[in-house]
Amino acid sequence: MMTLHTPGPWHLAVYVNERDEMFPPHIVGLLDNYSVADCCGGDDLDLGNGRLISAAPDLLEACEAAIVALSDDAPGGALSEANRRAVRLCRAARDKAYEA
């Protein structure tokens, strides 16, 4: 698959001015300090969104690893329903990350 995003890792940066006012969370790619995304405000919802966005490269890597691990041939040749469901969910999440 082609990489269509800034490579991870990413981190969440929150800036506070001298009046203790918080700016919207800012997600930064650590490899080149490239701005990846900004959230719209500075409340708890925006901070949560920022944490989730900053985890995106790690979550994508985890999905790709889970697909491989859960798809390995099981003893007797059959995957459990839980493994099949997990693989479907991981593939759907991975594919969503690469949609145009």
N, CA, C and O atoms as a MOPAC input file, in Angstrom:
PM7 MOZYME 1SCF
protein

 N      0.83000 1    -1.18200 1     0.00000 1
 C      0.00000 1     0.00000 1     0.00000 1
 C      0.87700 1     1.24900 1     0.00000 1
 O      1.94100 1     1.27400 1     0.61800 1
 N      0.42700 1     2.25400 1    -0.68200 1
 C      1.14900 1     3.51000 1    -0.74600 1
 C      0.84500 1     4.33200 1     0.51300 1
 O     -0.29800 1     4.39000 1     0.96700 1
 N      1.86900 1     4.95700 1     1.06000 1
 C      1.67400 1     5.82700 1     2.21100 1
 C      1.12900 1     7.16200 1     1.73300 1
 O      1.75200 1     7.83800 1     0.91500 1
 N     -0.02400 1     7.53700 1     2.24100 1
 C     -0.66700 1     8.78800 1     1.86000 1
 C     -0.77600 1     9.73700 1     3.04300 1
 O     -1.67100 1    10.58100 1     3.08700 1
 N      0.12300 1     9.59900 1     3.99000 1
 C      0.06100 1    10.43900 1     5.18000 1
 C      1.47900 1    10.74700 1     5.66100 1
 O      2.44400 1    10.11300 1     5.23500 1
 N      1.58500 1    11.71700 1     6.54200 1
 C      2.87000 1    12.01500 1     7.17100 1
 C      3.24100 1    10.83100 1     8.04500 1
 O      2.45000 1    10.41400 1     8.89100 1
 N      4.43800 1    10.28400 1     7.85300 1
 C      4.82600 1     9.12600 1     8.66000 1
 C      4.86100 1     9.47200 1    10.15400 1
 O      5.17900 1    10.59800 1    10.53500 1
 N      4.53200 1     8.49000 1    10.98100 1
 C      4.61500 1     8.66900 1    12.42100 1
 C      6.05800 1     8.58200 1    12.86000 1
 O      6.93300 1     8.32600 1    12.03300 1
 N      6.32900 1     8.78000 1    14.10100 1
 C      5.32600 1     9.04200 1    15.12800 1
 C      4.83400 1    10.48600 1    15.08700 1
 O      5.50400 1    11.38300 1    14.57400 1
 N      3.63700 1    10.67700 1    15.64800 1
 C      3.05900 1    12.00200 1    15.80600 1
 C      2.93500 1    12.28400 1    17.29700 1
 O      2.88800 1    11.35500 1    18.10400 1
 N      2.88300 1    13.53300 1    17.66000 1
 C      2.60900 1    13.85800 1    19.06000 1
 C      1.65800 1    15.04800 1    19.13400 1
 O      1.51000 1    15.81400 1    18.18200 1
 N      1.03800 1    15.17400 1    20.26300 1
 C      0.07400 1    16.23900 1    20.52300 1
 C      0.80100 1    17.38500 1    21.22300 1
 O      1.45900 1    17.17800 1    22.24300 1
 N      0.68200 1    18.58600 1    20.67500 1
 C      1.27000 1    19.77300 1    21.29100 1
 C      0.12900 1    20.72100 1    21.67500 1
 O     -0.73100 1    21.03900 1    20.85500 1
 N      0.13800 1    21.15700 1    22.90900 1
 C     -0.85600 1    22.11300 1    23.39400 1
 C     -0.08800 1    23.32300 1    23.91500 1
 O      0.77400 1    23.20600 1    24.78600 1
 N     -0.41500 1    24.46700 1    23.37300 1
 C      0.26800 1    25.69700 1    23.74500 1
 C     -0.65400 1    26.55900 1    24.61100 1
 O     -1.85700 1    26.65300 1    24.36800 1
 N     -0.05800 1    27.17900 1    25.62300 1
 C     -0.78800 1    28.05300 1    26.53200 1
 C     -0.08900 1    29.41000 1    26.51200 1
 O      1.13400 1    29.48500 1    26.62000 1
 N     -0.87800 1    30.49100 1    26.37200 1
 C     -0.26800 1    31.81900 1    26.33300 1
 C     -0.05600 1    32.35900 1    27.74900 1
 O     -0.35100 1    31.68500 1    28.73600 1
 N      0.46200 1    33.58700 1    27.82800 1
 C      0.78900 1    34.18000 1    29.13500 1
 C     -0.44200 1    34.43000 1    30.00100 1
 O     -0.31000 1    34.60600 1    31.21200 1
 N     -1.63100 1    34.45000 1    29.41200 1
 C     -2.87900 1    34.62300 1    30.18100 1
 C     -3.50600 1    33.27300 1    30.53100 1
 O     -4.66500 1    33.20200 1    30.93800 1
 N     -2.73200 1    32.21600 1    30.36800 1
 C     -3.16300 1    30.84700 1    30.67100 1
 C     -4.32100 1    30.39200 1    29.78000 1
 O     -5.13100 1    29.55700 1    30.18300 1
 N     -4.39300 1    30.94800 1    28.56500 1
 C     -5.40100 1    30.54300 1    27.59200 1
 C     -4.79000 1    29.46900 1    26.69900 1
 O     -3.69300 1    29.63400 1    26.16500 1
 N     -5.51300 1    28.38000 1    26.54900 1
 C     -5.00300 1    27.26200 1    25.76100 1
 C     -5.38000 1    27.42800 1    24.29200 1
 O     -6.52500 1    27.73600 1    23.96100 1
 N     -4.41200 1    27.22200 1    23.43200 1
 C     -4.66100 1    27.22400 1    21.99300 1
 C     -5.17700 1    25.85200 1    21.58500 1
 O     -5.00700 1    24.89200 1    22.33700 1
 N     -5.80400 1    25.72900 1    20.41200 1
 C     -6.26900 1    24.41000 1    19.96300 1
 C     -5.11500 1    23.43100 1    19.87700 1
 O     -3.99900 1    23.80900 1    19.52100 1
 N     -5.38100 1    22.16200 1    20.20300 1
 C     -4.33600 1    21.14600 1    20.10600 1
 C     -3.77400 1    21.08200 1    18.68600 1
 O     -4.49500 1    21.27100 1    17.70600 1
 N     -2.49300 1    20.81700 1    18.60100 1
 C     -1.75800 1    20.79500 1    17.34800 1
 C     -1.05300 1    19.44200 1    17.26500 1
 O     -0.33700 1    19.06400 1    18.19200 1
 N     -1.24500 1    18.71600 1    16.17800 1
 C     -0.61900 1    17.41000 1    16.01200 1
 C      0.58000 1    17.58500 1    15.08800 1
 O      0.46300 1    18.15000 1    14.00000 1
 N      1.73300 1    17.09400 1    15.53300 1
 C      2.98900 1    17.30900 1    14.83300 1
 C      3.63000 1    15.96800 1    14.51400 1
 O      3.67300 1    15.07800 1    15.36200 1
 N      4.13100 1    15.82400 1    13.28000 1
 C      4.92800 1    14.65600 1    12.91500 1
 C      6.33000 1    14.82700 1    13.46600 1
 O      6.97200 1    15.84700 1    13.21500 1
 N      6.81200 1    13.85200 1    14.20800 1
 C      8.08300 1    14.00600 1    14.91100 1
 C      9.30300 1    13.89500 1    14.00600 1
 O     10.35500 1    14.44600 1    14.32900 1
 N      9.18400 1    13.19300 1    12.87700 1
 C     10.36600 1    12.99200 1    12.04600 1
 C     10.88700 1    14.29500 1    11.45300 1
 O     12.09900 1    14.48800 1    11.35200 1
 N      9.99400 1    15.18000 1    11.06600 1
 C     10.43300 1    16.43000 1    10.46400 1
 C      9.72500 1    17.63900 1    11.06400 1
 O      9.75000 1    18.72700 1    10.48900 1
 N      9.09500 1    17.44800 1    12.21700 1
 C      8.34500 1    18.50100 1    12.90600 1
 C      7.29200 1    19.12000 1    11.99300 1
 O      7.02100 1    20.31800 1    12.06300 1
 N      6.70400 1    18.29000 1    11.13900 1
 C      5.71400 1    18.71400 1    10.16000 1
 C      4.34200 1    18.79000 1    10.81100 1
 O      3.93900 1    17.86700 1    11.51900 1
 N      3.62600 1    19.87200 1    10.58000 1
 C      2.27700 1    20.01600 1    11.10800 1
 C      1.34800 1    19.03800 1    10.40900 1
 O      1.21100 1    19.08400 1     9.18700 1
 N      0.71400 1    18.16300 1    11.15900 1
 C     -0.17700 1    17.15100 1    10.61700 1
 C     -1.62300 1    17.61800 1    10.65600 1
 O     -2.35000 1    17.47100 1     9.67400 1
 N     -2.04500 1    18.18200 1    11.78700 1
 C     -3.45100 1    18.58500 1    11.94200 1
 C     -3.58000 1    19.53300 1    13.12500 1
 O     -2.73300 1    19.56200 1    14.01800 1
 N     -4.64700 1    20.29700 1    13.11000 1
 C     -5.03200 1    21.13000 1    14.24500 1
 C     -6.47200 1    20.79900 1    14.60000 1
 O     -7.29900 1    20.57300 1    13.71600 1
 N     -6.77000 1    20.77200 1    15.88300 1
 C     -8.15700 1    20.64100 1    16.31700 1
 C     -8.72600 1    22.04800 1    16.42600 1
 O     -7.97500 1    23.02300 1    16.44300 1
 N    -10.03000 1    22.15700 1    16.49900 1
 C    -10.68300 1    23.46800 1    16.38200 1
 C    -10.72100 1    24.28100 1    17.66100 1
 O    -10.78600 1    25.50800 1    17.58100 1
 N    -10.68500 1    23.68800 1    18.79900 1
 C    -10.82500 1    24.43500 1    20.04600 1
 C     -9.90800 1    23.88300 1    21.11200 1
 O     -9.04600 1    23.05100 1    20.83000 1
 N    -10.09000 1    24.33700 1    22.32100 1
 C     -9.21700 1    23.91500 1    23.40300 1
 C     -9.93700 1    23.23800 1    24.53900 1
 O     -9.43400 1    23.23000 1    25.66300 1
 N    -11.11800 1    22.65900 1    24.28300 1
 C    -11.84000 1    22.00000 1    25.37400 1
 C    -11.45600 1    20.52300 1    25.45100 1
 O    -10.62600 1    20.04800 1    24.67600 1
 N    -12.06500 1    19.80600 1    26.39100 1
 C    -11.72600 1    18.39500 1    26.60200 1
 C    -11.99700 1    17.54100 1    25.36700 1
 O    -11.25000 1    16.60300 1    25.08900 1
 N    -13.05300 1    17.85500 1    24.62600 1
 C    -13.36100 1    17.10200 1    23.41000 1
 C    -12.24800 1    17.26800 1    22.38200 1
 O    -11.83300 1    16.29600 1    21.75200 1
 N    -11.76600 1    18.48600 1    22.21200 1
 C    -10.68200 1    18.73000 1    21.26700 1
 C     -9.38900 1    18.05400 1    21.71400 1
 O     -8.63500 1    17.54300 1    20.88500 1
 N     -9.13400 1    18.04800 1    23.00400 1
 C     -7.94700 1    17.34900 1    23.50600 1
 C     -8.06200 1    15.84700 1    23.24900 1
 O     -7.08800 1    15.20800 1    22.85200 1
 N     -9.24300 1    15.28900 1    23.47200 1
 C     -9.45900 1    13.86600 1    23.18900 1
 C     -9.28200 1    13.55800 1    21.71300 1
 O     -8.65500 1    12.56300 1    21.34900 1
 N     -9.84100 1    14.42300 1    20.85600 1
 C     -9.66100 1    14.24700 1    19.41300 1
 C     -8.18700 1    14.33000 1    19.04500 1
 O     -7.70400 1    13.55400 1    18.22200 1
 N     -7.48100 1    15.26300 1    19.64800 1
 C     -6.04900 1    15.41100 1    19.37700 1
 C     -5.26000 1    14.18000 1    19.78200 1
 O     -4.35700 1    13.75200 1    19.06300 1
 N     -5.60100 1    13.60300 1    20.94700 1
 C     -4.90700 1    12.37900 1    21.38400 1
 C     -5.17700 1    11.23700 1    20.40800 1
 O     -4.26400 1    10.48600 1    20.06400 1
 N     -6.42100 1    11.10300 1    19.96300 1
 C     -6.77400 1    10.05000 1    19.02700 1
 C     -6.05400 1    10.24900 1    17.68900 1
 O     -5.50600 1     9.29900 1    17.13000 1
 N     -6.05800 1    11.47600 1    17.18200 1
 C     -5.38400 1    11.75300 1    15.91600 1
 C     -3.88700 1    11.47700 1    16.03300 1
 O     -3.29100 1    10.90000 1    15.12300 1
 N     -3.27800 1    11.88500 1    17.14700 1
 C     -1.83500 1    11.68000 1    17.28900 1
 C     -1.47400 1    10.19800 1    17.40300 1
 O     -0.33300 1     9.81900 1    17.13800 1
 N     -2.43100 1     9.36100 1    17.79300 1
 C     -2.20000 1     7.91900 1    17.87600 1
 C     -2.43700 1     7.21000 1    16.54700 1
 O     -2.16000 1     6.01600 1    16.43600 1
 N     -2.94300 1     7.91600 1    15.53800 1
 C     -3.33900 1     7.28500 1    14.27700 1
 C     -2.24000 1     6.43500 1    13.62700 1
 O     -2.53000 1     5.30600 1    13.23000 1
 N     -1.00100 1     6.91200 1    13.49700 1
 C      0.01300 1     6.05100 1    12.87700 1
 C      0.24100 1     4.75300 1    13.65300 1
 O      0.43900 1     3.69600 1    13.05300 1
 N      0.21300 1     4.83000 1    14.97800 1
 C      0.39600 1     3.63700 1    15.80500 1
 C     -0.79300 1     2.68800 1    15.65800 1
 O     -0.61600 1     1.47100 1    15.60500 1
 N     -2.00100 1     3.24600 1    15.59200 1
 C     -3.19500 1     2.41800 1    15.43000 1
 C     -3.19700 1     1.72300 1    14.06700 1
 O     -3.59600 1     0.56300 1    13.96500 1
 N     -2.75800 1     2.41900 1    13.02800 1
 C     -2.67200 1     1.82000 1    11.70000 1
 C     -1.65800 1     0.68500 1    11.69900 1
 O     -1.92100 1    -0.38200 1    11.14400 1
 N     -0.51500 1     0.90400 1    12.30900 1
 C      0.50400 1    -0.15400 1    12.39900 1
 C     -0.02000 1    -1.35100 1    13.19100 1
 O      0.25100 1    -2.49800 1    12.83400 1
 N     -0.77100 1    -1.08800 1    14.26600 1
 C     -1.34400 1    -2.17300 1    15.06300 1
 C     -2.35700 1    -2.97200 1    14.25000 1
 O     -2.39500 1    -4.19800 1    14.35000 1
 N     -3.17800 1    -2.29600 1    13.44700 1
 C     -4.14200 1    -2.99100 1    12.59300 1
 C     -3.43000 1    -3.88900 1    11.59300 1
 O     -3.82300 1    -5.03700 1    11.38600 1
 N     -2.38400 1    -3.36100 1    10.97800 1
 C     -1.64800 1    -4.15700 1     9.99200 1
 C     -1.00100 1    -5.38300 1    10.63500 1
 O     -1.00400 1    -6.46700 1    10.05200 1
 N     -0.44700 1    -5.21100 1    11.83900 1
 C      0.16000 1    -6.34500 1    12.54500 1
 C     -0.89900 1    -7.35100 1    12.98300 1
 O     -0.67000 1    -8.55900 1    12.91100 1
 N     -2.04700 1    -6.87000 1    13.43300 1
 C     -3.12200 1    -7.76600 1    13.86800 1
 C     -3.66100 1    -8.58600 1    12.70900 1
 O     -3.98100 1    -9.76200 1    12.87900 1
 N     -3.76600 1    -7.97900 1    11.53000 1
 C     -4.23900 1    -8.72200 1    10.36000 1
 C     -3.33400 1    -9.90900 1    10.09900 1
 O     -3.80900 1   -11.01900 1     9.86000 1
 N     -2.02900 1    -9.67900 1    10.14300 1
 C     -1.06900 1   -10.76600 1     9.90400 1
 C     -1.17200 1   -11.81600 1    11.00200 1
 O     -1.26800 1   -13.01000 1    10.71800 1
 N     -1.15100 1   -11.36900 1    12.26600 1
 C     -1.16000 1   -12.31100 1    13.38700 1
 C     -2.44800 1   -13.12200 1    13.44900 1
 O     -2.40900 1   -14.32600 1    13.70000 1
 N     -3.57800 1   -12.48100 1    13.22500 1
 C     -4.85800 1   -13.16500 1    13.35100 1
 C     -5.19900 1   -14.01400 1    12.13400 1
 O     -6.06500 1   -14.88600 1    12.20600 1
 N     -4.52500 1   -13.76400 1    11.02300 1
 C     -4.79600 1   -14.52200 1     9.80100 1
 C     -3.93400 1   -15.76100 1     9.67500 1
 O     -4.16100 1   -16.58300 1     8.78800 1
 N     -2.94400 1   -15.90900 1    10.55300 1
 C     -2.08700 1   -17.09400 1    10.49500 1
 C     -2.93400 1   -18.34900 1    10.60900 1
 O     -3.96400 1   -18.37400 1    11.28400 1
 N     -2.47600 1   -19.37400 1     9.94000 1
 C     -3.21600 1   -20.64100 1     9.96900 1
 C     -3.34700 1   -21.14500 1    11.39900 1
 O     -2.36100 1   -21.27200 1    12.12500 1
 N     -4.55400 1   -21.42100 1    11.77700 1
 C     -4.83300 1   -21.95200 1    13.10600 1
 C     -4.67400 1   -23.46800 1    13.07800 1
 O     -4.76500 1   -24.08200 1    12.01500 1
 N     -4.43500 1   -24.07700 1    14.24600 1
 C     -4.39300 1   -25.54100 1    14.27500 1
 C     -5.69200 1   -26.10100 1    13.71800 1
 O     -6.77400 1   -25.69500 1    14.14000 1
 N     -5.59700 1   -27.01000 1    12.79400 1
 C     -6.78700 1   -27.57400 1    12.17900 1
 C     -7.24300 1   -26.77700 1    10.97000 1
 O     -8.17100 1   -27.19600 1    10.27800 1
 N     -6.62000 1   -25.64400 1    10.69600 1
 C     -6.89900 1   -24.88500 1     9.48700 1
 C     -8.04500 1   -23.90400 1     9.54600 1
 O     -8.29700 1   -23.22100 1     8.55400 1
 N     -8.75800 1   -23.79600 1    10.66000 1
 C     -9.90100 1   -22.88300 1    10.71100 1
 C     -9.64300 1   -21.76400 1    11.71300 1
 O     -9.17300 1   -22.00200 1    12.82500 1
 N     -9.95700 1   -20.54600 1    11.30000 1
 C     -9.86500 1   -19.41400 1    12.21500 1
 C    -11.14400 1   -19.33400 1    13.03900 1
 O    -12.22800 1   -19.66500 1    12.55900 1
 N    -11.00700 1   -18.89700 1    14.26400 1
 C    -12.20000 1   -18.72000 1    15.08800 1
 C    -13.02400 1   -17.55400 1    14.54800 1
 O    -12.51500 1   -16.70600 1    13.81500 1
 N    -14.28600 1   -17.52300 1    14.91600 1
 C    -15.14500 1   -16.41100 1    14.50300 1
 C    -14.61000 1   -15.09200 1    15.05600 1
 O    -14.69100 1   -14.06400 1    14.38400 1
 N    -14.06600 1   -15.11000 1    16.27500 1
 C    -13.50100 1   -13.89000 1    16.87200 1
 C    -12.32100 1   -13.38900 1    16.03800 1
 O    -12.19200 1   -12.18600 1    15.81200 1
 N    -11.46100 1   -14.29900 1    15.58000 1
 C    -10.33300 1   -13.89500 1    14.74100 1
 C    -10.80500 1   -13.35400 1    13.40100 1
 O    -10.29000 1   -12.34400 1    12.92100 1
 N    -11.78100 1   -14.01800 1    12.79600 1
 C    -12.30000 1   -13.53400 1    11.50200 1
 C    -12.90400 1   -12.14400 1    11.65900 1
 O    -12.69100 1   -11.27900 1    10.80900 1
 N    -13.64700 1   -11.92100 1    12.72500 1
 C    -14.25500 1   -10.60700 1    12.96900 1
 C    -13.18000 1    -9.55300 1    13.20300 1
 O    -13.26900 1    -8.44600 1    12.67100 1
 N    -12.16200 1    -9.89300 1    13.99900 1
 C    -11.07800 1    -8.94300 1    14.26600 1
 C    -10.33900 1    -8.57900 1    12.98000 1
 O     -9.99000 1    -7.41800 1    12.77000 1
 N    -10.10300 1    -9.56500 1    12.12300 1
 C     -9.43100 1    -9.30300 1    10.84900 1
 C    -10.29000 1    -8.39200 1     9.98000 1
 O     -9.77100 1    -7.45800 1     9.36900 1
 N    -11.59700 1    -8.64800 1     9.91600 1
 C    -12.49200 1    -7.78400 1     9.12200 1
 C    -12.46200 1    -6.34900 1     9.63000 1
 O    -12.37600 1    -5.41300 1     8.83600 1
 N    -12.53300 1    -6.16800 1    10.94800 1
 C    -12.51200 1    -4.82300 1    11.53400 1
 C    -11.17800 1    -4.11900 1    11.26400 1
 O    -11.15100 1    -2.93600 1    10.92400 1
 N    -10.08400 1    -4.85200 1    11.41700 1
 C     -8.76300 1    -4.25200 1    11.17200 1
 C     -8.58600 1    -3.88900 1     9.70200 1
 O     -8.04000 1    -2.83200 1     9.38600 1
 N     -9.03600 1    -4.74600 1     8.81500 1
 C     -8.93300 1    -4.43700 1     7.38100 1
 C     -9.78300 1    -3.21700 1     7.02400 1
 O     -9.35600 1    -2.37000 1     6.23900 1
 N    -10.97100 1    -3.12700 1     7.59200 1
 C    -11.84600 1    -1.98500 1     7.31700 1
 C    -11.20400 1    -0.68700 1     7.81800 1
 O    -11.24300 1     0.33200 1     7.12900 1
 N    -10.62100 1    -0.72600 1     9.00200 1
 C     -9.96400 1     0.47300 1     9.55200 1
 C     -8.74300 1     0.83800 1     8.71300 1
 O     -8.52800 1     2.00900 1     8.39900 1
 N     -7.95000 1    -0.15800 1     8.35300 1
 C     -6.76400 1     0.09000 1     7.52700 1
 C     -7.17000 1     0.66200 1     6.17300 1
 O     -6.58000 1     1.63800 1     5.70900 1
 N     -8.16900 1     0.06300 1     5.54100 1
 C     -8.60000 1     0.52800 1     4.23100 1
 C     -9.15500 1     1.95200 1     4.29900 1
 O     -8.97500 1     2.73700 1     3.36800 1
 N     -9.82300 1     2.28000 1     5.39100 1
 C    -10.35200 1     3.63800 1     5.56600 1
 C     -9.21600 1     4.65600 1     5.62100 1
 O     -9.35500 1     5.78200 1     5.14300 1
 N     -8.09400 1     4.25000 1     6.20700 1
 C     -6.94400 1     5.14900 1     6.29100 1
 C     -6.34700 1     5.45500 1     4.92400 1
 O     -5.70200 1     6.48800 1     4.74300 1
 N     -6.56200 1     4.55800 1     3.95900 1
 C     -5.96200 1     4.73300 1     2.64400 1
 C     -6.96500 1     5.17500 1     1.57600 1
 O     -6.59100 1     5.34200 1     0.41500 1
 N     -8.22400 1     5.36600 1     1.94800 1
 C     -9.21800 1     5.81400 1     0.96700 1
 C     -8.89900 1     7.20600 1     0.46400 1
 O     -8.38300 1     8.04300 1     1.20600 1
 N     -9.20500 1     7.44800 1    -0.78500 1
 C     -8.96000 1     8.77700 1    -1.37000 1
 C    -10.18600 1     9.65400 1    -1.19900 1
 O    -10.18300 1    10.80900 1    -1.62300 1

